[in-house]
Amino acid sequence: MILNLKKFKKGFSLVEIMITCTVIAIVLVGMMKVFTNIKKGSLQAKYRTIGSNLAQEKLEYLKSFRFEELPLWVWGLSFGFETINVDNKQFWRWWEVEYGYEDPYTKVIYPGGSPGDLKWMVSEVWWNETEYPYWGYVAIEDYMVNQSITDPSGAIQGLVSNAGSPLSGALVRVIYPPLLDYSAISTGSASENYTLTKVKDGTYDVIASKAGYITGTCNSVTVTSGVPASGINFPLAAITTYSVSGTVYDLVGPRASATVYSNDGVSSEQTTGAAGGYTLPAVASGGPWIVRASAGSSMGSITISVSGNKTGVNITLLTGATAGTINGKVIAKGGASLSGANVSADDSDPATQNPNPQPSYTTGANGKYEFTDVLPGTAWTVTASKPGFTTGVQVTDVNPGETVTLPDFILVPIGSISGRVVDPANSPVPNINVTAKDLGYEVQASASSDSNGDYTMLNVPVYATYIVEPVVGNEYISNPVSQAPIAVTKGTDTHIANFVLSSLKGTISGNVKEGGKTITSGVRIYAVKAGSTINPGNTQTITAAFRNGTVVFYGVVSDSQGNFTVTVTAGVNYDIYAQYCRVVNSAPVLKQATNTNVPVESTTCNFNF
């Protein structure tokens, strides 16, 4: 058999080959993009891991020092900038140490505190991502606590009593500032029968409470370390109850099955009988209390004070078309009921203006208020206020027969912050805006200095601590730059130290040598305000003057050419110190030179050991 081979010689057409190549190219391009993205993501993860390790490495190094061995503003030690190469990749690292403070509400550590027993630190690392101009960045914060500190030594103590006898089992606790866990249970001791211990210095509002007794309050208790705030006594009166009875009427006559209750906080709700009669068997003494009755859409009320059993307390129900109710509660920041607040309600609708406006209401211990027999209308304006607190305003509509319960009024205690802005000669500097920022760096209050350099920020909420600073831009240098944390006391003025503004900055530059030869290993240079008793040695002693910020202190480390430049506040005389350690016969020897009283705005100061 002979095969015809010609019919097997037919191959692929050009079109088929082009289509096949196109499909293969599309697949390969897609795969290349996938592999490129995988590689890019892998590199980004690698760089972020390296950056995190570098940032943490610097923090661990800083934490290896004892608290007192880490002076602030020493270049190369407590702050600095450096370039690091890892696997042929360049990273930039910055670190900084400042005094810190703890927010009493969030328990978060923030920078900018006054000199004390807490230091805040941060380490930041940057690097170029795989595609310019994208940058990678990581920052890690930490803090250091002076391990020599002890628990607060302040205390609040006194006697909880009833009718002259000690009262045990009462809960005594701080209600302001909120979120503080200072509490104790009173005992049967005949003298001081409660003590709140480990209380920080400050001003507090304290209450004592026990079931069956009227809660006692003591405001503005001042605590100082080592000196107990004694004699904070609470004579609690037992709640005395009496019966209140009467009849409920509607427009026809006595009304059966009406609901009756009082806002005294003790009595229970009752229902009228067939003849409309009711009895509230246990209404707290005192008042004024509002006894209210309701049946369907009709309601009525009467205001009474109770000092004994009361009869004939009759209530007439009004139809739903002519009556409404507004009620609610006034509380302080933190949730505690606010007594003594004045609450008023006004109908501001011209078409339904009430010819007999609702009388103002003063809240009791439970912070509650209630306006009954309110004429239906729109735009009832309810205002809650108390001296030393912010004012709250709410607007609501009241429909026929409706009871409107408003959201709680939250009144924030307020105080003021004042101070003075001066120049180095103690002359006033006017027209400087001074701000008080909360922990989120939001401005809560501000004021400008007057012709005498004085300023006062009013209506400053006291629930937060503040960073107070002048807004100086590039025109001045402020000493201090800011003051924090500033706590504001309710109803009082907090006067803070002066801000001293100096124009521009000065520099101290020079060179360090030993025997005429440049020292290349790095020498610590310190600039300290002339006449200060502080002596910046290898281990810095933290003195009271240093903690109080009365010592101006700057520092740098000389470079490999022996040169240094210290940026300082202008117009101040400084004592300049140069220190370094070299090995003599295998033993380190501290070398120190001093150049005293160098006047600055800008000057040169050389050292030759």
VOBAKOL-996355 format. One record per residue (C-alpha): x, y, z. Coordinates in Angstrom, 2 decimals, always signed. Example, Ala and Ser with C-alpha at 12.3 -4.5 7.8 and 13.67 -1.06 7.14 Angstrom:
BEGIN
<site <+12.30, -4.50, +7.80>> <site <+13.67, -1.06, +7.14>> 
***
This chain:
BEGIN
<site <+0.00, +0.00, +0.00>> <site <+1.32, +3.40, -1.01>> <site <+0.65, +6.39, +1.36>> <site <-0.18, +9.79, -0.01>> <site <+2.14, +11.97, +2.14>> <site <+1.03, +15.28, +0.62>> <site <-2.11, +15.42, +2.70>> <site <+0.03, +15.43, +5.90>> <site <+2.14, +18.44, +4.91>> <site <-0.49, +21.03, +5.85>> <site <+0.72, +23.19, +8.89>> <site <-0.63, +26.15, +11.00>> <site <-1.75, +29.26, +9.26>> <site <-0.18, +32.65, +10.01>> <site <-3.36, +33.84, +11.71>> <site <-3.38, +30.84, +14.05>> <site <+0.25, +31.41, +14.98>> <site <-0.40, +35.12, +15.72>> <site <-3.42, +34.30, +17.89>> <site <-1.42, +31.68, +19.79>> <site <+1.45, +34.11, +20.36>> <site <-0.93, +36.81, +21.55>> <site <-2.54, +34.49, +24.10>> <site <+0.85, +33.36, +25.38>> <site <+2.05, +36.99, +25.64>> <site <-1.04, +38.01, +27.63>> <site <-0.51, +35.12, +30.04>> <site <+3.19, +35.89, +30.45>> <site <+2.58, +39.62, +31.03>> <site <-0.03, +38.82, +33.69>> <site <+2.31, +36.38, +35.40>> <site <+5.12, +38.94, +35.34>> <site <+2.88, +41.52, +37.04>> <site <+1.89, +38.97, +39.67>> <site <+5.51, +38.10, +40.42>> <site <+6.44, +41.81, +40.46>> <site <+3.71, +42.61, +42.99>> <site <+4.70, +39.62, +45.12>> <site <+8.31, +40.78, +45.14>> <site <+7.28, +44.36, +45.91>> <site <+5.05, +43.26, +48.80>> <site <+7.81, +41.04, +50.14>> <site <+10.29, +43.92, +50.08>> <site <+7.84, +46.27, +51.78>> <site <+7.23, +43.75, +54.56>> <site <+10.98, +43.22, +54.91>> <site <+11.70, +46.94, +55.15>> <site <+8.91, +47.50, +57.67>> <site <+10.28, +44.69, +59.83>> <site <+13.78, +46.17, +59.67>> <site <+12.41, +49.66, +60.44>> <site <+10.47, +48.36, +63.44>> <site <+13.53, +46.53, +64.74>> <site <+15.70, +49.64, +64.36>> <site <+13.15, +51.81, +66.18>> <site <+12.79, +49.30, +69.02>> <site <+16.56, +48.87, +69.21>> <site <+17.05, +52.57, +69.98>> <site <+14.30, +52.54, +72.63>> <site <+15.89, +49.55, +74.35>> <site <+19.22, +51.39, +74.34>> <site <+17.64, +54.48, +75.93>> <site <+15.87, +52.36, +78.54>> <site <+19.19, +50.76, +79.50>> <site <+20.11, +54.01, +81.29>> <site <+19.02, +54.75, +84.82>> <site <+16.42, +57.50, +85.04>> <site <+18.87, +60.08, +86.37>> <site <+21.55, +59.11, +83.79>> <site <+19.48, +60.26, +80.83>> <site <+19.67, +64.10, +80.72>> <site <+17.38, +65.80, +78.22>> <site <+18.48, +67.64, +75.08>> <site <+21.92, +66.07, +74.79>> <site <+22.59, +65.52, +71.09>> <site <+23.51, +61.96, +70.32>> <site <+22.21, +60.74, +73.68>> <site <+18.65, +61.79, +74.49>> <site <+17.89, +63.04, +70.98>> <site <+19.52, +62.76, +67.59>> <site <+19.42, +61.68, +63.95>> <site <+21.45, +59.06, +62.13>> <site <+21.64, +57.11, +58.86>> <site <+21.85, +53.31, +58.93>> <site <+22.52, +50.86, +56.07>> <site <+21.02, +47.39, +56.31>> <site <+21.41, +44.93, +53.38>> <site <+22.41, +47.82, +51.10>> <site <+19.22, +49.68, +52.05>> <site <+19.41, +53.12, +53.67>> <site <+17.29, +53.92, +56.74>> <site <+17.02, +57.23, +58.64>> <site <+16.43, +57.13, +62.41>> <site <+15.40, +59.95, +64.75>> <site <+14.89, +59.66, +68.49>> <site <+13.89, +62.02, +71.28>> <site <+13.36, +61.97, +75.06>> <site <+11.15, +64.48, +76.90>> <site <+9.49, +64.74, +80.27>> <site <+6.07, +63.14, +80.05>> <site <+2.82, +63.12, +81.95>> <site <-0.07, +60.70, +82.30>> <site <-3.57, +61.70, +81.23>> <site <-5.72, +60.89, +84.31>> <site <-8.67, +59.92, +82.13>> <site <-7.16, +57.78, +79.34>> <site <-4.01, +56.71, +81.30>> <site <-1.96, +57.47, +78.16>> <site <+1.56, +58.92, +78.49>> <site <+2.10, +62.15, +76.52>> <site <+5.18, +64.33, +75.96>> <site <+5.46, +67.88, +77.28>> <site <+5.24, +67.31, +81.03>> <site <+6.92, +69.33, +83.74>> <site <+10.24, +68.01, +85.11>> <site <+9.37, +65.05, +87.28>> <site <+9.54, +61.29, +87.56>> <site <+8.30, +60.31, +84.09>> <site <+10.14, +60.51, +80.77>> <site <+8.49, +59.93, +77.39>> <site <+10.55, +58.69, +74.45>> <site <+9.98, +58.02, +70.76>> <site <+12.04, +56.40, +68.02>> <site <+11.11, +57.01, +64.35>> <site <+12.53, +55.33, +61.25>> <site <+12.04, +56.29, +57.55>> <site <+13.07, +54.56, +54.34>> <site <+12.44, +54.74, +50.60>> <site <+9.84, +52.27, +49.39>> <site <+10.48, +50.25, +46.22>> <site <+9.03, +52.98, +43.99>> <site <+10.03, +56.62, +44.52>> <site <+8.58, +58.93, +45.86>> <site <+6.81, +56.58, +48.29>> <site <+8.26, +56.46, +51.80>> <site <+7.93, +53.92, +54.55>> <site <+7.69, +55.07, +58.15>> <site <+7.38, +53.53, +61.60>> <site <+7.35, +55.18, +65.05>> <site <+7.38, +53.51, +68.46>> <site <+6.76, +55.30, +71.77>> <site <+7.72, +54.21, +75.28>> <site <+8.34, +55.77, +78.67>> <site <+10.62, +55.52, +81.67>> <site <+9.56, +55.86, +85.32>> <site <+11.86, +56.93, +88.11>> <site <+12.04, +53.72, +90.13>> <site <+12.81, +55.63, +93.30>> <site <+9.34, +57.22, +93.44>> <site <+6.85, +56.13, +96.07>> <site <+3.06, +55.99, +96.20>> <site <+1.26, +59.30, +96.83>> <site <+1.18, +60.07, +100.56>> <site <-1.94, +62.25, +100.61>> <site <-5.07, +61.20, +102.50>> <site <-8.65, +62.30, +103.22>> <site <-10.16, +61.32, +106.55>> <site <-13.03, +62.20, +108.80>> <site <-16.17, +60.97, +110.53>> <site <-19.44, +59.72, +109.05>> <site <-22.19, +60.06, +111.65>> <site <-25.91, +60.12, +112.25>> <site <-27.52, +62.09, +115.07>> <site <-24.10, +62.52, +116.71>> <site <-23.18, +58.82, +116.65>> <site <-20.66, +57.15, +114.30>> <site <-22.33, +55.57, +111.27>> <site <-20.68, +52.43, +109.92>> <site <-21.13, +50.92, +106.47>> <site <-21.29, +54.22, +104.58>> <site <-19.46, +54.45, +101.27>> <site <-17.13, +57.45, +101.05>> <site <-15.72, +58.14, +97.61>> <site <-14.33, +60.83, +95.33>> <site <-16.80, +61.86, +92.62>> <site <-14.69, +64.61, +91.05>> <site <-12.40, +64.44, +89.21>> <site <-14.17, +61.43, +87.72>> <site <-12.61, +58.01, +87.08>> <site <-10.51, +58.14, +90.27>> <site <-10.75, +55.03, +92.45>> <site <-10.50, +56.63, +95.88>> <site <-13.07, +55.07, +98.23>> <site <-13.50, +53.61, +101.72>> <site <-16.22, +52.13, +103.94>> <site <-16.79, +53.85, +107.28>> <site <-16.36, +51.87, +110.50>> <site <-17.93, +52.23, +113.94>> <site <-14.98, +54.17, +115.35>> <site <-15.96, +57.11, +117.54>> <site <-13.30, +59.41, +116.05>> <site <-12.30, +59.39, +112.39>> <site <-13.97, +56.31, +110.95>> <site <-12.85, +56.43, +107.31>> <site <-9.61, +57.22, +105.46>> <site <-8.98, +57.52, +101.72>> <site <-5.29, +56.67, +101.25>> <site <-2.65, +57.12, +98.53>> <site <-4.38, +60.25, +97.26>> <site <-2.42, +62.46, +94.86>> <site <-2.04, +66.18, +95.49>> <site <-5.08, +68.01, +94.17>> <site <-8.61, +69.24, +94.88>> <site <-11.50, +66.77, +95.12>> <site <-15.28, +66.55, +95.62>> <site <-16.20, +63.77, +98.07>> <site <-19.54, +62.18, +98.96>> <site <-20.73, +59.77, +101.65>> <site <-23.80, +57.62, +101.06>> <site <-25.73, +54.80, +102.68>> <site <-29.13, +53.30, +101.96>> <site <-31.81, +54.97, +104.08>> <site <-29.79, +58.16, +104.58>> <site <-29.50, +61.46, +102.71>> <site <-26.21, +61.58, +100.79>> <site <-23.66, +64.05, +102.12>> <site <-21.31, +66.07, +99.91>> <site <-18.09, +67.95, +100.63>> <site <-16.61, +69.96, +97.75>> <site <-13.13, +71.34, +97.08>> <site <-11.16, +69.18, +99.51>> <site <-7.47, +70.06, +99.08>> <site <-4.90, +67.27, +99.50>> <site <-1.17, +67.86, +100.08>> <site <+1.44, +65.11, +100.26>> <site <+2.24, +63.98, +103.78>> <site <-0.47, +66.12, +105.39>> <site <-3.84, +64.30, +105.72>> <site <-6.91, +66.36, +104.93>> <site <-8.59, +65.76, +108.29>> <site <-11.99, +66.71, +109.63>> <site <-13.86, +66.00, +106.39>> <site <-17.00, +64.96, +108.25>> <site <-20.37, +63.80, +106.94>> <site <-23.34, +64.07, +109.35>> <site <-25.90, +62.00, +107.43>> <site <-29.56, +62.43, +108.29>> <site <-31.82, +59.40, +108.12>> <site <-34.51, +59.71, +105.50>> <site <-37.80, +60.26, +107.33>> <site <-40.98, +59.36, +105.47>> <site <-44.59, +60.43, +105.90>> <site <-47.86, +59.53, +104.24>> <site <-49.49, +61.78, +101.66>> <site <-53.13, +61.27, +100.71>> <site <-55.85, +63.00, +98.75>> <site <-58.29, +62.66, +95.86>> <site <-57.83, +62.84, +92.11>> <site <-60.54, +64.65, +90.11>> <site <-61.24, +65.12, +86.44>> <site <-63.74, +67.54, +84.87>> <site <-66.64, +65.23, +85.84>> <site <-65.71, +64.26, +89.37>> <site <-63.47, +61.82, +91.31>> <site <-61.36, +59.73, +88.95>> <site <-60.83, +56.03, +89.64>> <site <-57.81, +54.02, +88.38>> <site <-55.59, +57.08, +88.03>> <site <-51.86, +56.60, +88.62>> <site <-50.27, +58.74, +91.35>> <site <-46.57, +59.07, +92.21>> <site <-44.02, +61.54, +93.60>> <site <-40.55, +62.54, +92.49>> <site <-39.09, +62.31, +96.02>> <site <-37.10, +59.23, +95.02>> <site <-38.42, +57.05, +97.86>> <site <-42.17, +56.59, +97.50>> <site <-43.77, +54.00, +95.23>> <site <-46.49, +54.45, +92.62>> <site <-50.12, +54.04, +93.72>> <site <-53.54, +53.78, +91.97>> <site <-56.69, +55.66, +92.99>> <site <-59.69, +53.73, +94.26>> <site <-63.31, +53.87, +93.09>> <site <-63.85, +57.21, +94.82>> <site <-60.62, +58.70, +93.39>> <site <-58.79, +58.48, +96.69>> <site <-55.07, +57.61, +97.01>> <site <-52.39, +57.30, +99.68>> <site <-48.64, +57.41, +99.16>> <site <-47.54, +55.67, +102.38>> <site <-43.85, +56.69, +102.42>> <site <-42.87, +60.05, +100.95>> <site <-39.48, +61.46, +101.96>> <site <-39.48, +64.48, +104.18>> <site <-38.31, +67.73, +102.64>> <site <-39.04, +68.86, +99.14>> <site <-40.45, +70.53, +97.26>> <site <-41.74, +67.32, +95.67>> <site <-44.09, +67.06, +92.73>> <site <-47.00, +64.67, +93.21>> <site <-48.35, +63.76, +89.82>> <site <-51.50, +61.97, +88.65>> <site <-52.32, +60.67, +85.19>> <site <-55.14, +58.78, +83.51>> <site <-55.05, +58.18, +79.77>> <site <-54.18, +61.49, +78.08>> <site <-55.16, +63.55, +81.12>> <site <-52.71, +64.60, +83.77>> <site <-52.23, +66.93, +86.68>> <site <-49.81, +67.68, +89.48>> <site <-49.28, +69.55, +92.70>> <site <-46.08, +70.71, +94.43>> <site <-45.73, +69.99, +98.14>> <site <-43.18, +70.07, +100.95>> <site <-43.35, +67.29, +103.51>> <site <-42.61, +67.61, +107.22>> <site <-45.37, +65.29, +108.52>> <site <-48.32, +63.21, +107.33>> <site <-50.34, +65.22, +104.81>> <site <-53.98, +64.83, +103.82>> <site <-56.17, +66.67, +101.36>> <site <-53.52, +66.72, +98.68>> <site <-56.04, +66.80, +95.84>> <site <-55.09, +66.82, +92.16>> <site <-57.21, +67.91, +89.19>> <site <-56.55, +66.24, +85.86>> <site <-56.27, +68.43, +82.79>> <site <-57.19, +67.11, +79.37>> <site <-54.44, +66.17, +76.96>> <site <-55.25, +69.21, +74.87>> <site <-54.07, +71.55, +77.60>> <site <-51.15, +69.88, +79.36>> <site <-47.74, +68.41, +78.73>> <site <-44.66, +67.55, +80.79>> <site <-40.92, +68.15, +80.41>> <site <-38.53, +66.26, +82.67>> <site <-34.96, +65.07, +82.80>> <site <-31.77, +65.09, +84.83>> <site <-28.72, +67.29, +85.34>> <site <-25.38, +65.54, +85.83>> <site <-21.78, +66.64, +86.14>> <site <-19.01, +65.54, +83.81>> <site <-18.29, +61.95, +84.85>> <site <-21.93, +60.97, +85.53>> <site <-22.57, +62.15, +89.11>> <site <-25.98, +63.74, +89.76>> <site <-25.69, +67.51, +90.12>> <site <-27.66, +69.12, +92.91>> <site <-28.32, +72.84, +93.19>> <site <-28.59, +73.36, +89.42>> <site <-31.15, +75.91, +88.26>> <site <-33.40, +74.64, +85.45>> <site <-35.83, +76.93, +83.61>> <site <-38.31, +76.37, +80.77>> <site <-39.61, +79.09, +78.46>> <site <-42.04, +78.85, +75.56>> <site <-40.40, +80.93, +72.87>> <site <-43.14, +80.38, +70.25>> <site <-44.85, +83.81, +69.84>> <site <-48.10, +82.13, +68.82>> <site <-48.35, +80.13, +72.07>> <site <-46.33, +82.28, +74.50>> <site <-47.19, +81.16, +78.01>> <site <-48.46, +84.18, +79.96>> <site <-47.34, +82.41, +83.16>> <site <-43.85, +81.03, +82.43>> <site <-42.78, +77.86, +84.22>> <site <-41.03, +78.67, +87.52>> <site <-37.36, +77.73, +87.67>> <site <-36.55, +74.42, +89.30>> <site <-33.58, +73.69, +91.59>> <site <-32.36, +70.11, +91.39>> <site <-31.96, +68.00, +94.50>> <site <-29.43, +65.27, +95.29>> <site <-30.72, +63.09, +92.42>> <site <-30.25, +65.89, +89.87>> <site <-33.80, +65.45, +88.50>> <site <-36.24, +68.14, +87.42>> <site <-39.81, +68.12, +86.07>> <site <-42.13, +70.76, +84.63>> <site <-45.79, +69.74, +84.62>> <site <-48.89, +71.35, +83.14>> <site <-46.82, +72.64, +80.24>> <site <-48.89, +74.24, +77.51>> <site <-48.49, +72.47, +74.15>> <site <-46.40, +74.45, +71.74>> <site <-43.14, +74.46, +69.87>> <site <-39.61, +75.49, +70.74>> <site <-39.69, +75.17, +74.52>> <site <-36.21, +76.25, +75.60>> <site <-34.92, +74.45, +78.69>> <site <-31.78, +75.85, +80.32>> <site <-29.68, +74.27, +83.10>> <site <-27.01, +76.26, +84.91>> <site <-24.97, +76.36, +88.10>> <site <-22.22, +78.75, +89.20>> <site <-18.80, +77.29, +88.39>> <site <-20.20, +75.09, +85.58>> <site <-20.95, +75.45, +81.91>> <site <-24.57, +76.20, +80.93>> <site <-26.64, +73.66, +79.00>> <site <-29.51, +74.54, +76.65>> <site <-31.98, +72.19, +74.92>> <site <-34.99, +73.00, +72.74>> <site <-37.99, +70.68, +72.40>> <site <-41.56, +70.56, +71.12>> <site <-44.36, +69.52, +73.49>> <site <-47.49, +67.98, +72.00>> <site <-50.85, +67.73, +73.81>> <site <-50.66, +65.12, +76.55>> <site <-46.99, +64.34, +75.82>> <site <-44.28, +63.72, +78.38>> <site <-40.92, +64.79, +76.99>> <site <-37.87, +63.32, +78.73>> <site <-34.84, +65.28, +77.60>> <site <-31.34, +63.83, +77.37>> <site <-29.27, +64.47, +80.47>> <site <-27.75, +67.90, +80.81>> <site <-24.00, +67.35, +81.28>> <site <-22.54, +70.42, +82.96>> <site <-18.77, +70.68, +82.96>> <site <-17.05, +72.43, +85.87>> <site <-15.10, +75.46, +84.71>> <site <-12.26, +77.58, +86.01>> <site <-9.76, +80.00, +84.53>> <site <-6.05, +80.14, +83.66>> <site <-4.07, +83.35, +83.96>> <site <-0.48, +84.45, +83.65>> <site <+1.85, +87.04, +82.20>> <site <+4.03, +87.38, +79.10>> <site <+7.27, +89.31, +79.57>> <site <+10.68, +89.81, +77.93>> <site <+14.03, +88.95, +79.60>> <site <+14.02, +92.38, +81.30>> <site <+10.61, +91.51, +82.84>> <site <+8.87, +94.15, +80.71>> <site <+5.37, +93.24, +79.45>> <site <+4.93, +91.84, +75.96>> <site <+1.40, +92.69, +74.72>> <site <-0.74, +91.12, +71.99>> <site <+0.62, +87.59, +72.40>> <site <-2.05, +84.92, +71.97>> <site <-1.82, +82.23, +74.68>> <site <-3.70, +78.96, +74.18>> <site <-4.76, +76.06, +76.41>> <site <-4.78, +72.77, +74.49>> <site <-6.21, +69.49, +75.69>> <site <-4.39, +66.19, +75.34>> <site <-5.54, +65.88, +71.74>> <site <-3.86, +69.23, +71.04>> <site <-7.25, +70.85, +70.43>> <site <-7.48, +74.47, +71.61>> <site <-10.08, +74.72, +74.39>> <site <-9.43, +78.30, +75.49>> <site <-7.30, +81.27, +74.50>> <site <-6.59, +84.88, +75.44>> <site <-4.25, +87.65, +74.35>> <site <-1.87, +89.48, +76.64>> <site <-2.87, +93.08, +77.36>> <site <-0.67, +96.18, +77.64>> <site <+0.62, +94.88, +80.98>> <site <+1.41, +91.48, +79.50>> <site <-1.42, +89.86, +81.51>> <site <-3.91, +87.36, +80.12>> <site <-6.83, +85.38, +81.54>> <site <-8.59, +82.47, +79.83>> <site <-12.16, +82.14, +81.14>> <site <-14.60, +79.21, +81.08>> <site <-11.89, +76.56, +80.89>> <site <-13.37, +73.06, +81.45>> <site <-11.70, +71.35, +84.39>> <site <-12.22, +67.75, +83.23>> <site <-8.89, +67.74, +81.37>> <site <-5.31, +68.78, +81.89>> <site <-3.89, +71.36, +79.54>> <site <-0.79, +72.35, +77.67>> <site <-0.53, +76.14, +77.91>> <site <+1.72, +77.87, +75.42>> <site <+2.14, +81.24, +73.72>> <site <+1.79, +81.44, +69.94>> <site <+5.08, +83.10, +68.99>> <site <+5.85, +81.82, +65.46>> <site <+9.37, +82.71, +64.34>> <site <+9.43, +86.06, +66.09>> <site <+10.24, +84.94, +69.63>> <site <+11.61, +82.10, +71.65>> <site <+9.54, +81.31, +74.75>> <site <+10.99, +80.10, +78.01>> <site <+9.38, +77.79, +78.83>> <site <+8.04, +76.76, +75.45>> <site <+4.91, +75.44, +77.15>> <site <+3.64, +74.56, +80.60>> <site <+1.98, +71.20, +81.21>> <site <+0.14, +69.50, +82.66>> <site <-1.94, +72.40, +83.96>> <site <-4.91, +71.30, +86.06>> <site <-7.80, +73.75, +86.48>> <site <-9.74, +73.88, +89.74>> <site <-13.49, +74.37, +89.67>> <site <-14.57, +77.97, +90.23>> <site <-11.04, +79.27, +90.80>> <site <-8.25, +80.87, +88.81>> <site <-5.07, +78.89, +88.13>> <site <-2.20, +81.37, +87.87>> <site <+0.85, +79.97, +86.11>> <site <+4.45, +81.14, +85.83>> <site <+5.45, +83.84, +83.35>> <site <+6.31, +83.11, +79.75>> <site <+9.58, +84.91, +79.00>> <site <+9.93, +85.73, +75.30>> <site <+13.36, +86.31, +73.80>> <site <+13.90, +87.30, +70.21>> <site <+15.59, +84.70, +68.00>> <site <+18.15, +82.10, +69.10>> <site <+21.87, +82.25, +69.71>> <site <+24.68, +79.77, +69.06>> <site <+27.88, +78.77, +70.81>> <site <+30.44, +77.25, +68.43>> <site <+33.97, +76.04, +68.92>> <site <+36.56, +73.29, +68.72>> <site <+37.95, +70.79, +71.25>> <site <+41.63, +69.83, +71.40>> <site <+44.06, +68.05, +73.70>> <site <+47.64, +69.27, +73.68>> <site <+46.88, +71.23, +70.55>> <site <+45.56, +68.17, +68.67>> <site <+41.95, +67.83, +67.60>> <site <+39.88, +65.35, +69.62>> <site <+38.03, +63.19, +67.10>> <site <+36.28, +60.74, +69.43>> <site <+33.41, +63.01, +70.45>> <site <+33.31, +65.34, +73.46>> <site <+30.18, +66.21, +75.40>> <site <+29.50, +69.95, +75.43>> <site <+27.08, +71.42, +78.00>> <site <+25.73, +74.98, +78.18>> <site <+24.24, +75.79, +81.59>> <site <+22.79, +79.08, +82.74>> <site <+25.60, +81.03, +84.43>> <site <+25.58, +80.85, +88.21>> <site <+23.58, +77.60, +88.36>> <site <+24.64, +75.20, +91.06>> <site <+24.15, +72.28, +88.72>> <site <+27.32, +70.52, +87.56>> <site <+26.67, +68.36, +84.49>> <site <+29.02, +65.47, +85.11>> <site <+29.04, +62.05, +83.53>> <site <+25.98, +61.20, +85.65>> <site <+23.56, +64.13, +85.86>> <site <+22.21, +64.86, +89.33>> <site <+18.53, +65.82, +89.13>> <site <+18.20, +68.68, +91.63>> <site <+15.09, +70.57, +92.72>> <site <+16.20, +73.51, +90.56>> <site <+16.50, +71.24, +87.56>> <site <+13.02, +69.75, +88.20>> <site <+11.48, +73.22, +88.57>> <site <+12.84, +74.32, +85.21>> <site <+14.94, +77.16, +86.67>> <site <+18.12, +75.88, +85.01>> <site <+18.62, +76.46, +81.28>> <site <+20.39, +73.34, +80.02>> <site <+21.60, +72.47, +76.49>> <site <+24.04, +69.92, +75.17>> <site <+25.67, +68.44, +72.05>> <site <+28.54, +66.12, +71.13>> <site <+31.48, +67.35, +69.03>> <site <+31.92, +65.81, +65.57>> <site <+34.87, +63.86, +64.11>> <site <+36.65, +67.17, +63.32>> <site <+36.33, +68.32, +66.91>> <site <+33.79, +71.00, +66.02>> <site <+30.55, +71.72, +67.85>> <site <+27.64, +74.16, +67.71>> <site <+25.10, +74.51, +70.53>> <site <+21.84, +76.33, +69.75>> <site <+20.72, +78.24, +72.84>> <site <+18.35, +80.95, +73.97>> <site <+19.78, +84.35, +73.07>> <site <+20.67, +87.03, +75.58>> <site <+21.75, +84.65, +78.39>> <site <+25.15, +84.11, +80.01>> <site <+26.24, +80.47, +80.08>> <site <+28.81, +78.32, +81.83>> <site <+30.22, +76.01, +79.15>> <site <+31.56, +72.56, +80.01>> <site <+33.51, +70.14, +77.83>> <site <+33.91, +66.54, +79.02>> <site <+35.31, +63.37, +77.56>> <site <+36.77, +60.10, +78.74>> <site <+40.08, +58.63, +77.57>> <site <+41.96, +55.51, +78.67>> <site <+45.20, +55.92, +80.58>> <site <+46.97, +52.67, +81.49>> <site <+43.72, +50.77, +80.83>> <site <+41.79, +52.94, +83.28>> <site <+39.23, +55.51, +82.07>> <site <+40.00, +59.08, +83.08>> <site <+37.37, +61.84, +82.94>> <site <+38.76, +65.03, +81.43>> <site <+36.84, +68.26, +82.00>> <site <+37.43, +71.84, +80.97>> <site <+35.30, +74.86, +81.83>> <site <+34.82, +78.18, +80.12>> <site <+32.71, +80.32, +82.45>> <site <+30.27, +83.11, +81.72>> <site <+30.15, +83.17, +77.93>> <site <+27.66, +85.86, +76.80>> <site <+25.40, +84.82, +73.98>> <site <+23.70, +85.85, +71.25>> <site <+26.28, +84.08, +69.08>> <site <+29.83, +83.45, +70.20>> <site <+32.87, +81.19, +69.85>> <site <+34.20, +79.06, +72.69>> <site <+37.21, +76.73, +72.16>> <site <+38.61, +74.13, +74.56>> <site <+42.16, +72.76, +74.82>> <site <+42.69, +70.05, +77.42>> 
***
